[in-house]
Amino acid sequence: MTSDLERVKAHLERTWAHTPAGRLVTTTNAPRFVFARTRQGCIWRFREDLNGQTLRDLARLAGRELPSNELPERLEPMRRVLGAEAPTVEALRDEGHATAFAEIYLFGGVGSGS
């Protein structure tokens, strides 16, 4: 059986091109930051043109998140970090195993309580 984390990894690979270093390619209309939080673990990706300080700040926040199927505890700080570099547009939607907004994708049965 495929775990939520494995499905998210496969989704990231199918949806956006990646650089050899694992960063999201800018020309594929990728978000600046992708964060996935599932019960099996967390994974995140940065777009290749993301500012170095913004990347470090987001990596610090993402690295403190624990596996869960709920929204990240540090979602608001993540939004503030991205918003300080450039405006973010939020368009939350549920994709079954994922909830997303324009600049941060959140996966993992968010809010399902399962």
Backbone torsions as a table, in degrees:
resi	resn	phi	psi	omega
1	MET	NA	138.5	-179.5
2	THR	-85.0	132.2	179.6
3	SER	-80.5	163.8	175.6
4	ASP	-57.8	-41.6	-178.5
5	LEU	-63.2	-41.7	177.4
6	GLU	-64.7	-39.6	177.9
7	ARG	-64.1	-40.1	178.7
8	VAL	-64.6	-45.8	178.6
9	LYS	-57.8	-44.3	178.6
10	ALA	-63.9	-40.2	178.3
11	HIS	-61.3	-44.6	179.7
12	LEU	-60.5	-42.9	-179.5
13	GLU	-65.9	-38.3	-179.6
14	ARG	-74.0	-34.2	-170.0
15	THR	-82.5	-40.4	-175.9
16	TRP	-132.0	143.9	172.9
17	ALA	-71.2	148.9	-179.5
18	HIS	-121.6	148.9	172.4
19	THR	-75.8	167.5	175.7
20	PRO	-58.0	-25.8	179.4
21	ALA	-84.4	-1.6	178.1
22	GLY	90.9	7.2	177.8
23	ARG	-84.1	152.2	178.1
24	LEU	-74.9	137.2	-178.1
25	VAL	-78.5	128.9	-176.3
26	THR	-58.8	-39.9	-174.4
27	THR	-70.2	-5.5	180.0
28	THR	-96.0	17.3	-178.7
29	ASN	55.9	34.7	179.4
30	ALA	-73.4	150.1	172.9
31	PRO	-67.8	161.6	179.1
32	ARG	-68.4	-28.4	-175.5
33	PHE	-146.4	131.6	174.8
34	VAL	-120.2	126.3	177.4
35	PHE	-127.1	128.5	177.8
36	ALA	-119.6	129.4	179.5
37	ARG	-127.9	110.0	178.5
38	THR	-121.4	173.1	177.9
39	ARG	-66.7	-20.6	-179.5
40	GLN	-88.8	-17.4	-178.6
41	GLY	157.9	-179.5	-179.6
42	CYS	-119.9	149.5	176.8
43	ILE	-145.2	146.5	177.9
44	TRP	-146.4	154.4	179.0
45	ARG	-137.6	150.8	177.8
46	PHE	-120.0	145.9	174.3
47	ARG	-72.4	149.3	-172.4
48	GLU	-62.7	-23.0	-178.0
49	ASP	-98.5	11.1	-178.8
50	LEU	-69.7	134.8	178.4
51	ASN	-52.8	139.9	-177.2
52	GLY	-58.5	-43.8	-179.7
53	GLN	-68.7	-39.0	177.2
54	THR	-62.2	-44.2	178.3
55	LEU	-59.0	-47.4	-179.2
56	ARG	-63.0	-41.3	179.7
57	ASP	-65.0	-43.1	178.9
58	LEU	-67.1	-39.4	178.9
59	ALA	-62.9	-39.1	178.2
60	ARG	-63.2	-45.2	179.1
61	LEU	-66.0	-46.1	-178.2
62	ALA	-63.5	-38.1	-178.4
63	GLY	-66.7	-15.5	179.1
64	ARG	-93.4	-6.2	179.8
65	GLU	-77.7	141.5	177.3
66	LEU	-99.9	154.8	176.8
67	PRO	-56.1	137.3	-178.8
68	SER	-173.4	164.3	173.0
69	ASN	-105.4	17.6	179.1
70	GLU	-104.2	168.9	175.1
71	LEU	-58.6	148.8	179.5
72	PRO	-60.2	141.8	177.1
73	GLU	-64.9	-27.1	-176.6
74	ARG	-104.9	26.8	-178.8
75	LEU	-60.4	-47.0	-179.2
76	GLU	-61.8	-46.0	175.2
77	PRO	-61.3	-36.0	176.8
78	MET	-61.6	-43.8	178.4
79	ARG	-61.4	-42.6	-179.7
80	ARG	-64.1	-41.6	179.4
81	VAL	-61.5	-47.8	178.7
82	LEU	-64.4	-40.9	-178.7
83	GLY	-66.4	-25.5	178.6
84	ALA	-70.1	-28.2	180.0
85	GLU	-85.7	-43.4	-179.3
86	ALA	-160.2	152.3	180.0
87	PRO	-58.2	145.1	174.7
88	THR	-112.6	149.2	177.2
89	VAL	-114.9	126.0	-179.4
90	GLU	-100.9	130.0	176.6
91	ALA	-143.1	77.4	-177.7
92	LEU	-64.3	139.2	174.8
93	ARG	-153.3	154.5	-179.8
94	ASP	-102.8	128.4	179.5
95	GLU	-118.0	37.2	-178.3
96	GLY	79.9	-77.6	179.2
97	HIS	-98.0	7.4	-174.5
98	ALA	-146.3	146.6	167.7
99	THR	-123.2	138.0	-173.7
100	ALA	-136.7	151.7	162.0
101	PHE	-134.0	167.4	-162.2
102	ALA	-51.6	-39.4	-174.2
103	GLU	-105.2	-17.8	176.4
104	ILE	-130.3	124.9	174.7
105	TYR	-95.6	132.9	-179.3
106	LEU	-120.2	119.8	-176.9
107	PHE	-113.9	161.3	166.1
108	GLY	120.2	38.5	178.9
109	GLY	63.7	36.4	-175.0
110	VAL	-52.9	124.8	176.9
111	GLY	76.6	3.2	-176.9
112	SER	-77.9	-21.2	-180.0
113	GLY	70.6	4.3	-179.3
114	SER	-90.9	NA	NA
